[in-house]
């Protein structure tokens, strides 16, 4: 639910521009002008008012005392950052202190829920909607930001950069206090991740903390929803949901897909309702659907979720829990060299991995590698494709400046191992924005929360020594020792079929290799034959070949760019690439790069039309 805070009074014309696409209302709080969607909640504390995206809880109060938790937590946040161990949740917040008229804005250590601000010459704007802020402030398009959204490794902006000039997004774990004149009075940062590395955090103690977080999160809810896959992170969540809750599990894919059957088995173990949704055409949705979710969330990215969301019309917004967007507990973003020796020693034999010390020299070398990866597509050719006016030198400087913001945030954590430097960088980029968009788009029909990314759970997980988390070791311990999880360990995973998750690796690994080999063979056969109807997986599962064969794929794709704001050459290449995948001249991979371009163009079109009253 969107809000905007402005230091100056909004004109009737500015209000009417937003009113073209949004059901909004305006108000005042002291000297500040407010614009909100009609269902937005303005939280009240002791002498303060606040907007919150996500959820905040205070463990010093009883589980049921949610209002008291919120009030006390907001008061603490204005005075103490990072928050103490009693405060948790996954959130961003804008807090107005009524007596001083100072504003505090903040987000948790990762910052999935975006909060934007613009310090103008005569005004301060704060909003959780980049489009709203852009329409009201008339900020110009940022060329570096546009390049990052089209040619960056994550199709995302880096650090505080956005699509709009001088409009910044809060950095991970950032806290800013503005005085009543709109000037930054103070900045603080949450650097608590990894600060208590230990190899003695017992699985049962971890599970106790995990269940407490879930209980506090769901305190006000009778009906709870879960995005359930065939993986282990969503099994952790279903095992922790209190038995008295009415739990409904959702997954995308046909009823007879292998992953769907696995998810259904897990749901049945916990007496939860289960429903699968299959509308593959929504991976290239009609233009009006793409626009609708852009208007609502500004987070169109992974369109599988539309298969679930489009079936929720008329439903009351209830909590939807999702799996771990950081993949922290399974240690999937801890980089180790992939070769047979490492696989044998550190996966099969579970030896302790010799992590590399994070020395100054090693850190600088790592930074050089990141810069090279993020600038490898920087060229005059790509600049011209986007039809933007910026030099290679200016673009390079902008990208490096943005990366340095994240490098500094990482450096402030004083991490002992270089592998943890890589992991937290992934959290600050991949997990924060592209993966986080899954949470944001679900917010259109649900109240979407990620328990593993909450303040206290992510702190606890990061404090597990990486040798405990490497290759899913800690997850295995949890599912073998925790009573609530043992039954789910008897179900195979989506990656390794036929044998239960709890089976010894000596059985699972050969099956994993055989399945992968057969899948690779079938994929190659489809490509060579050019026949999209041939089998392309050993087990029936989501079929990207089928997605690109949808009758309206090309028509819908071209409609996204009827009003073009990302350059004709760039757009034509995106469309040609999609057609090549349809015709099996390229392997039909996920369409994320295509939908990213479509969503970006839709955001720019919406900005332009609202500004000019040409909706």
Beta strands, then each sheet from edge to edge (+ up, - down):
strand 1: 3-6
strand 2: 24-29
strand 3: 32-37
strand 4: 43-45
strand 5: 48-58
strand 6: 87-97
strand 7: 103-107
strand 8: 116-119
strand 9: 124-127
strand 10: 167-169
strand 11: 174-178
strand 12: 184-189
strand 13: 223-227
strand 14: 246-252
strand 15: 273-277
strand 16: 319-321
strand 17: 447-449
sheet 1: 2+ 3- 1+ 9- 8+ 10-
sheet 2: 4+ 5- 6+ 7- 11+ 12-
sheet 3: 15+ 14+ 13+ 16+ 17+
end
